[in-house]
């Protein structure tokens, strides 16, 4: 399945985009140079007429020349042509004035690009992701959430098969214990995409069923043996948004990922599929668990009840910088172990102030772990690691 540019050398990049777009390859090299030589993890790049800024967690700095060793200035026409070349090569056209696409540079990273045009210049806002899909433990996944994935989400089973010789053999396999919705929340660039890719890789290593993703654009690629188990669709290249719901039902995968819930229609479709026995992942822009419940509390009672019945977990994300300029993920997690009870009652009654007090101040729900709880866990973990080194 074609996702546009996938390559690992400058020659391949220039063969796809043309020599005149060597400027973007210099950005690719600068990102790697910053990390390898300076220990600086570049997460964002801003390109506009006559200026390129490197950024960390949306803070942009005019340091390209210091990092790369030479100045980089890009003309407006070149920025526009870069986007037009991508669209022409993959056989699509930009459907709006704000267009998203991604290029995959093996060994360098995945560059998710939003192109737009301001009053003064065309703009490329680039998010930089690691090329390799990290393991959940690399992302400092909280042990209580990892336990949920391993012990509550999955179930070991066996199947008896009669071989040609007439003997009966047992085949063990792992399946999703119960479908439902796992919702990831956080602002743009908070680590949702990376964590979900890691979760899907975790599942692909364990279950025998099919995993289907619907993304816009596809960012992390599942390659090698994973490509047999994980089928990815780019909603600008392979499918239209309006066809996703029907396509998912026709393929009937064990696991599905829908890139974002943007409105009531998206929400109802995702919750409906989660209620049919599929395990469904999706994302929403909300800062914490309280805000997720408040956001969906705006819907009617029937939809809210569907949400409670299908919800398995909410995972909220933040990224911060540590003292060594490294990017550290923080998590807030709600594991739904009951479709009734205080949380459900307060949610259905739209009593969100009381719900916030119950979760954060009274600590009334056993399987809720706030950002503050996770920060305490990190401190204890670091202290234990220090003692072991001594």
C-alpha positions in Angstrom: 0.0 0.0 0.0 1.5 3.3 -1.1 1.8 6.1 1.6 3.8 8.5 -0.5 7.6 8.9 0.2 9.4 6.2 2.1 13.1 6.2 1.8 16.4 6.2 3.7 18.9 8.2 1.6 19.3 11.7 0.2 19.4 10.2 -3.3 16.0 8.6 -2.8 14.5 11.8 -1.4 15.8 13.9 -4.3 14.6 11.3 -6.8 11.1 11.8 -5.4 11.0 15.5 -4.7 13.7 16.8 -7.1 17.0 18.5 -6.6 15.4 21.9 -5.9 14.0 20.5 -2.6 17.4 19.7 -1.1 16.5 22.3 1.5 14.0 20.0 3.2 16.6 17.2 3.3 18.8 19.6 5.2 16.1 19.9 7.8 15.9 16.1 8.1 19.7 16.0 8.6 19.6 18.9 11.1 17.0 17.1 13.2 19.2 14.0 13.5 22.4 16.1 14.0 20.7 18.0 16.9 19.9 14.7 18.6 23.1 12.8 17.9 25.6 15.6 18.5 23.9 18.0 20.8 21.5 15.7 22.7 18.6 17.9 21.7 15.3 16.2 20.8 13.7 18.3 18.1 9.9 17.7 18.1 8.7 20.5 15.8 10.0 22.5 12.8 8.4 25.6 11.5 9.2 26.6 7.8 8.1 29.9 6.4 9.4 32.2 3.7 13.1 33.0 4.5 13.1 31.4 7.9 13.4 27.9 9.4 12.9 27.4 13.2 13.7 24.2 15.2 11.4 23.6 18.1 11.0 21.5 21.3 7.4 21.0 22.5 6.1 23.9 20.4 8.8 26.3 21.6 10.6 27.5 18.4 14.2 28.8 18.2 16.2 30.4 15.5 19.1 28.0 15.9 19.2 26.2 12.5 22.5 27.6 11.5 24.1 26.7 14.9 22.8 23.2 14.6 23.4 22.4 10.9 26.4 24.6 10.3 25.0 26.7 7.6 22.0 29.1 7.2 18.8 27.9 5.5 16.4 30.3 3.7 13.5 29.0 1.6 11.6 30.9 -1.0 7.8 31.0 -0.8 7.4 29.3 -4.3 9.6 26.4 -3.2 7.5 25.8 -0.1 4.4 25.7 -2.3 6.0 23.5 -4.9 7.2 21.0 -2.2 3.5 20.3 -1.2 2.4 20.3 -4.9 5.1 17.8 -5.8 4.0 15.4 -3.0 0.4 15.6 -4.1 1.3 15.1 -7.8 3.6 12.1 -7.0 0.9 10.3 -4.9 -1.9 11.2 -7.2 -4.1 13.3 -4.9 -4.9 17.0 -4.5 -5.1 19.1 -1.4 -8.8 19.1 -0.4 -8.5 22.3 1.7 -6.1 25.2 2.3 -4.8 23.4 5.4 -3.4 20.0 4.2 -1.8 17.2 6.2 0.7 14.7 4.9 3.7 12.7 6.1 7.0 11.6 4.7 8.9 8.7 6.2 12.7 8.8 6.2 14.1 5.5 7.5 16.7 6.0 10.1 15.8 9.7 10.5 12.2 9.9 11.5 8.6 10.4 10.4 7.8 14.0 9.5 4.1 14.9 9.8 3.5 18.1 7.9 0.7 20.6 7.9 0.8 23.1 5.0 -1.1 26.3 5.1 -0.8 29.9 3.9 -0.8 32.9 6.2 -1.2 36.5 5.2 2.6 36.9 4.7 3.9 33.4 3.8 3.2 29.8 3.0 3.8 27.7 6.2 4.9 24.2 6.9 4.4 23.1 10.5 6.3 19.9 10.9 6.0 17.4 13.8 8.9 15.0 14.2 8.4 11.5 15.3 10.9 8.7 15.9 11.0 6.3 13.0 11.0 3.3 15.2 7.8 2.4 17.1 8.9 2.4 20.7 8.1 -0.2 23.2 5.5 0.7 25.9 8.2 0.5 28.6 10.4 2.9 26.6 7.5 5.4 26.9 7.5 4.9 30.7 4.0 3.3 30.5 2.6 3.2 34.0 2.7 -0.3 35.5 -1.0 -0.1 36.4 -1.9 0.5 32.8 0.4 -2.2 31.5 -1.2 -4.6 34.0 -4.6 -3.6 32.6 -3.4 -4.4 29.0 -1.9 -7.7 30.0 -4.4 -9.1 32.5 -7.7 -7.5 31.7 -7.6 -6.7 28.0 -6.2 -10.1 26.8 -7.3 -13.6 27.3 -5.4 -16.9 26.6 -7.4 -19.7 24.9 -6.7 -22.9 23.1 -8.2 -24.7 20.1 -8.2 -28.4 19.3 -7.2 -29.3 15.7 -7.3 -32.7 14.1 -4.2 -33.3 12.0 -4.1 -35.4 8.8 -2.6 -38.2 10.8 -5.7 -38.3 12.9 -4.1 -37.0 16.0 -5.6 -34.1 18.0 -3.3 -31.2 18.8 -3.9 -28.1 20.9 -3.2 -24.6 19.5 -2.9 -21.8 22.0 -3.7 -18.3 21.1 -4.5 -14.9 22.6 -7.6 -12.8 21.9 -9.2 -9.6 23.1 -11.1 -10.4 26.2 -13.8 -7.9 25.7 -14.2 -5.1 23.1 -14.8 -1.5 24.0 -13.3 2.0 23.7 -9.8 3.1 24.8 -9.8 6.8 24.4 -6.5 8.8 24.3 -6.7 12.5 25.2 -4.3 15.4 25.1 -3.3 18.5 23.2 -1.7 18.4 19.8 1.9 17.0 20.1 1.3 15.5 23.5 2.4 11.9 22.5 -1.0 10.3 21.7 0.0 9.0 18.3 3.3 7.5 19.5 1.6 5.8 22.5 -1.2 4.3 20.4 1.3 3.0 17.8 3.1 1.3 20.7 -0.2 -0.1 22.0 -1.1 -1.5 18.6 2.4 -3.0 18.3 1.9 -4.6 21.7 -1.4 -6.2 20.6 0.0 -7.3 17.2 2.7 -9.2 19.1 0.1 -11.1 21.0 -3.2 -11.6 19.3 -4.0 -13.5 16.1 -6.7 -11.2 14.9 -6.6 -8.3 12.4 -5.8 -4.7 13.4 -7.0 -1.9 11.1 -6.1 1.8 11.4 -7.8 4.8 9.7 -5.4 7.8 9.9 -5.0 11.3 8.4 -2.2 11.0 7.6 -0.6 7.7 8.4 2.4 8.5 10.6 4.1 5.4 12.1 4.4 2.6 9.6 4.0 -1.0 10.6 6.5 -2.8 8.4 7.9 -6.3 8.1 5.9 -9.0 9.9 3.6 -6.4 11.4 2.3 -5.4 8.0 0.6 -8.8 7.8 -1.4 -8.2 11.0 -1.8 -4.4 10.9 -3.5 -2.8 7.8 -3.2 1.0 7.6 -5.4 3.3 5.6 -4.6 7.0 4.9 -7.9 8.9 4.6 -6.4 11.2 2.0 -5.0 8.4 -0.1 -7.0 5.2 0.3 -10.5 5.9 1.7 -12.9 8.7 2.2 -14.0 9.6 5.7 -17.6 8.8 4.9 -16.7 5.2 4.0 -14.8 4.3 7.1 -17.7 3.1 9.3 -19.0 0.7 6.6 -15.5 -0.4 5.6 -14.7 -1.3 9.2 -17.9 -3.4 9.6 -17.2 -5.2 6.3 -13.6 -6.1 7.4 -14.7 -6.9 11.0 -11.2 -6.6 12.6 -10.5 -7.4 16.2 -9.0 -4.0 16.8 -9.5 -0.6 15.1 -7.9 2.8 15.4 -9.8 5.9 14.3 -7.5 8.9 14.3 -9.7 11.5 15.9 -13.2 12.2 17.3 -14.1 15.6 16.0 -17.9 15.9 16.4 -21.0 14.1 17.6 -21.2 11.9 14.4 -17.7 10.6 14.9 -18.3 10.0 18.6 -21.5 8.0 17.9 -19.9 5.8 15.3 -16.8 5.0 17.4 -18.9 4.2 20.5 -21.3 2.1 18.4 -18.4 0.0 16.9 -16.9 -0.4 20.4 -20.2 -1.7 21.6 -20.3 -4.4 18.9 -17.4 -6.3 20.5 -14.5 -4.6 18.7 -11.6 -3.0 20.6 -11.5 0.6 19.3 -8.9 3.2 19.9 -9.4 6.9 19.2 -8.3 10.3 20.2 -9.8 13.5 21.4 -8.5 17.0 22.3 -8.9 17.3 26.1 -6.4 18.0 28.8 -7.4 15.4 31.4 -10.0 12.8 32.4 -12.3 15.4 34.0 -12.3 17.4 30.7 -13.1 14.2 28.7 -16.2 13.5 30.8 -17.2 17.2 30.6 -16.8 17.2 26.9 -19.0 14.1 26.3 -21.5 15.2 28.9 -22.8 17.6 26.3 -24.4 14.8 24.4 -27.9 13.3 24.9 -28.6 10.6 27.6 -28.7 7.7 25.1 -25.3 8.5 23.6 -23.8 9.0 27.1 -25.1 5.7 28.2 -23.5 4.0 25.1 -20.2 5.7 26.0 -20.2 4.4 29.6 -21.2 0.9 28.5 -18.3 0.7 25.9 -15.6 2.6 27.7 -12.6 0.5 28.8 -10.1 3.2 29.6 -9.1 6.9 29.2 -5.4 7.7 28.8 -4.4 11.4 29.0 -1.0 12.6 27.8 1.4 15.5 28.5 5.1 16.0 27.5 7.5 18.0 29.6 11.3 18.7 29.4 13.6 17.4 32.1 16.8 19.1 33.3 18.8 17.3 30.6 16.6 18.7 27.7 15.0 15.3 27.3 11.3 14.9 26.6 9.4 13.1 29.4 5.9 11.8 29.0 3.3 12.1 31.8 0.0 10.2 32.0 -3.4 10.4 33.6 -5.4 7.1 33.5 -8.9 6.1 34.2 -9.7 2.3 33.8 -13.5 1.8 33.7 -14.4 -1.3 35.8 -18.0 -0.4 36.3 -20.8 0.9 34.1 -22.7 2.1 37.2 -21.5 3.6 40.5 -20.6 7.1 41.6 -18.6 8.1 38.4 -21.4 6.9 36.1 -24.1 8.5 38.2 -22.4 11.9 38.4 -21.6 11.8 34.6 -25.2 11.0 33.7 -26.5 13.8 35.9 -23.9 16.3 34.4 -22.6 17.0 37.9 -19.1 17.6 36.8 -17.8 19.7 39.6 -18.7 16.9 42.0 -17.2 14.4 39.7 -13.9 16.3 39.7 -13.9 16.5 43.5 -14.7 12.7 43.7 -11.8 11.8 41.4 -9.1 14.3 42.2 -9.6 15.3 45.9 -11.5 12.5 47.5 -9.6 9.8 45.5 -12.9 8.0 45.5 -12.3 5.8 42.4 -9.7 3.0 42.8 -8.6 2.8 39.2 -8.0 6.5 38.5 -4.4 7.7 38.5 -4.0 11.4 38.0 -1.0 13.2 36.5 0.1 14.0 40.1 -0.1 10.3 41.0 2.1 9.5 38.0 4.7 12.2 38.9 4.9 10.7 42.4 5.4 7.3 40.9 8.3 8.7 38.8 10.0 10.2 41.9 9.8 6.9 43.8 11.0 5.0 40.7 14.0 7.3 40.3 14.9 7.1 44.0 14.8 3.3 43.8 17.0 3.3 40.7 19.5 5.6 42.5 19.6 3.2 45.5 20.2 0.2 43.2 23.1 2.0 41.5 24.7 2.7 45.0 
